[in-house]
Amino acid sequence: MISRRDFLLSSVATSAGLLSGPASLIAAGKCEGGEPACNANACYTRMFPKLARSSSIPNSSNEEGLGNLGELMMDDGNPESGDVAPVTAGYTYLGQFIDHDLTLDITPLELAKPSAECIRNFRTPFLDLDHLYGGGPSLSPFLYETNGPPGNERFLIGMTRNRRFNGRDQKPSADDLPRNSNGIALVGDPRQDENLIIAQLHVAFLKFHNRVMCELDKGKKGAVQSVGPAGATQFEQARRLVIWHYQYVVLNDFLRLLIDREVFDDLRRKLTARLGRSECFQIPIEFSVAAFRFGHSMVRDLYNMYNDDHENVSLSCLLALTGSGSKQLPCEDPGSKDIPFVLPADWVIEWSHFFLPNPPRPQVNEARRIDTKIAKGLHDLKIETIMQFNAAMANEPQKLTSPKNILPVRTLWRGARMGLPSGQDIAKALGIKPLNSEDEIAPAGGLQTDILRTYGLDRDTPLWYYILREAEISKTEGTRLGPVGSRIVGEVIAGALGADPNSFLSINPNWKPTLPGRRGEQSDNMAAVLRFAAGKCDRR
């Protein structure tokens, strides 16, 4: 039986065209022979190379301070904490979906080094849904149905399992990730089965592609029309439509809601100047290791409404309801889950509780506000979770003791070992006034103040913590990123769109979504994509 971890490593190796084992996936320290470990888009880079620092030393005073700080970065466990964000909880997981599309670094924490140009990124650095489509039907045939002609491929979608719940039978439906006989999800990136919400979002995009394929079958009578490429198969035409809708949502829905309004408006004005600007676009580690991890703070410990069958669903339950999660369900369900795993029919998500529908409904889950605390259920990690997404090491520990199992600690240590600049240094480089160490970073009476001041982290603040704190004390009170975080996140996403020769911005910057809907419904946001994906397609 292949393990989920081995499947991850073989998947990323196959997609990268590698034939060697996991050890070759890591470029520790300097690249072999002094040359870059990879070419073009295949490695990471830095936004601020002149600000790069040397790697921190494990067990040093600095890492002791970072460990103590990370241990304190835990939410108080109050289910209602962080309810100020006007952004609905679905955007937390859309952010995770975007992250999985742009970046995958499987370097173990123990091998993290400052040489960004030697670290392989096992995702393309574009918003091209390579974690959805894999290598396409030729290179990733396990993702697709095989009963149609070439060029007309639909995605496989898994069936949920029948279950009796709340006194009624829940019938199976096509609402799970496709899985093999061991319960391992058949997806372009196994991280898409990390938690139930990200898995259900992946299923929604599978359905979106299949619905577009069905509408294209109708020709001019279809609800959507082809945007090319000329002479392409119907599969490639559908793929372009799906990717363009996704890109439009990322830019005009996700970014618009979560970064500073002035930064967003400035990015939008300058978008056309970015087109084709760089033939070699790479994801900077200031984004992947720090800025885009702001979403960790948006995760909730409890979601009030999941669907009509399940209320007050805990994060631990959502983490368990996957092919890799715990055998025991920390939910209201009795007993253990079935192994191999198949999603029970009563756990299909109701998206109107996670993305604001039109008209809005009262029971919509909000995201946590962005601050320097992480939900209790995400704060501590199990060794199995950590091992799933890192390449194997010799003499690997079978268990981790605090603080090595704490997510914020691992994030802070990774940033320090990769030589990330401080938040203050980047603020100065961007021409932004840095946060004041006494009043804004470490105010008197603050939960983390003593640790910050004792180790000098109030004056030389880790970039990830700085970005979270900047958002927390901004005029929007954690409902958006502050200026430094907004600039890094916005610049990278806009850069990925501008450098991609196949993006809607590069080919037709005036293009807009035209998804059908009822009068008054938006057709260009994530809720519209989900509504269309879930709709029926009359093949007549």
Secondary structure, DSSP 8 states (H G I E B T S, - for coil): ---HHHHHHHHHHHHTT--S-GGGG---SS-GGGS-SS-TTSB-B-S-GGG------TTSHHHHHHHHHHHH-B----TTTTTT--SBTHHHHHHHHHHHHH------GGG--S-GGGSB-SS-SSSS-HHHHTTHHHH-GGGB-SSS-TT---B--EE-B-EEETTEEE---EEE--B-TTS-B-SSSGGGGSSHHHHHHHHHHHHHHHHHHHHHHTGGGSSS-----TT--HHHHHHHHHHHHHHHHIIIIIHHHHS-HHHHHHHHHTHHHHTT--SS---BHIIIIIGGGGGGGG--SEEEESSSS-EEEEHHHHHHSSSSS-SB--SSS-SB--SS---BGGG---GGGTS--SS--S---B----SS-B-HHHHB--HHHHHHTS---TT--S---TTTTBHHHHHHHHHHHTT--BHHHHHHHTT-----IIIIIS-TT-TTHHHHHHTTTTTS-BHHHHHHHHHHTSTTTTSS--HHHHHHHHHHHHHHHHH-TTSHHHH-TT-------STT--SSSHHHHHHHHHS-----
